[in-house]
Amino acid sequence: MNSNFITVEDNKFHVLSEEDGEISVVMAHGFTDNAMCMTPLMEKLPFDSRGIAYDAKAHGLSDAPNSGYGKQDMANDLVGIVRELELDDPVLYGHSLGANTVARASQILDDVRFCVLEDPAGLMMRGIDENERSERKNSQFKNWRTSTHREIKEEYVGTPRFADLLATARKQMRPEALNINDRGYDYIGDFLENPPETLLLRPDPTVVDYEVSDQDLPSEVSVNIIPNASHTIFRNNQKDFIRVLEEFIS
C-alpha cells in the first residue's frame, strides 16, 4: 500500500493506493472515518481493481482548513483528486458522507465507469433535530478526544477487524470536521440527475431506526437492501455486499 500526499485547491490530502490493478476505484469514507478504514474492503473487491482511498478534510492526515466543508466543496475535493491523479474511467465508491460526496462528484466527472453508494447519509438524518444532531456529535467528539485508543476500540467489538482502524480514525479527527455535521446532509434523490450507472446499497430496515425508502431516483440507479446490515453495510455483512456488487457488475 502506497501512502502519499497531493494538493487540491491549496489543501493537502493524504491518499492511500494499491500498487496494481486495471480499474481504479476511488473510495470516499464516512464522517469520522479515514482512508485506512477502506483498506479491508479494497482487498475484497470482485474485479481487477486498484483501490485508492483518501482522508477527507479534517480526517486522518489531510489538512483541516477553517472552511471548505460545504456539500459541493467536498465533491470538488474528490473531483480534484481524480484529476490530479489523472485517473481514466474510475469507479467511485462512497459510504455515508462519502456516498453523498460521490453522488455530487458524479455530476461533474464525465468518465466515471460506475458508482457504488453505500447508505448515503440523507435518510439516516431525516427527522433528527439539527441542534440535537450537533450536540450529540460534539459530545461524542469530546469523549473521543479524552479517551484512550483502547477505550474507543472497545466500542467496536461487534466489528473486530475494523475496531483498531476506527479507533485510530476517531483519534485523528480534528474539530474542524464538526462543520460537516453542522451543515447537514441532503437526500440524493433531491440532487442526483443523469448519473452514471449506480448501485445504491441500503441497510436492513429491521436493523436500523430510520425509514429505508427511496423516491425520485434516476433510472440509472439500482437499489439493493442488504439483509442483517446496519448503516455500515460493508462492515456488518461484507459477504452479501460483495455478492450484490458482483451481480451489479455482471
HELIX and SHEET records of a PDB file:
HELIX    1   1 ALA A   35  MET A   38  5                                   4    
HELIX    2   2 THR A   39  MET A   42  1                                   4    
HELIX    3   3 LYS A   71  GLU A   84  1                                  14    
HELIX    4   4 LEU A   97  ALA A  105  1                                   9    
HELIX    5   5 ALA A  121  MET A  125  1                                   5    
HELIX    6   6 GLU A  130  THR A  146  1                                  17    
HELIX    7   7 HIS A  149  LYS A  153  1                                   5    
HELIX    8   8 GLU A  154  TYR A  156  5                                   3    
HELIX    9   9 PRO A  160  GLN A  172  1                                  13    
HELIX   10  10 PRO A  175  ALA A  177  5                                   3    
HELIX   11  11 LEU A  178  ARG A  183  1                                   6    
HELIX   12  12 ILE A  188  ASP A  190  5                                   3    
HELIX   13  13 ILE A  233  ASN A  236  1                                   4    
HELIX   14  14 GLN A  238  ILE A  249  1                                  12    
SHEET    1   A 8 ASN A   2  VAL A   8  0                                        
SHEET    2   A 8 ASN A  11  SER A  17 -1                                        
SHEET    3   A 8 SER A  49  TYR A  54 -1                                        
SHEET    4   A 8 ILE A  23  ALA A  28  1                                        
SHEET    5   A 8 VAL A  91  HIS A  95  1                                        
SHEET    6   A 8 PHE A 114  GLU A 118  1                                        
SHEET    7   A 8 THR A 198  ARG A 202  1                                        
SHEET    8   A 8 VAL A 221  ILE A 225  1                                        
END                                                                             
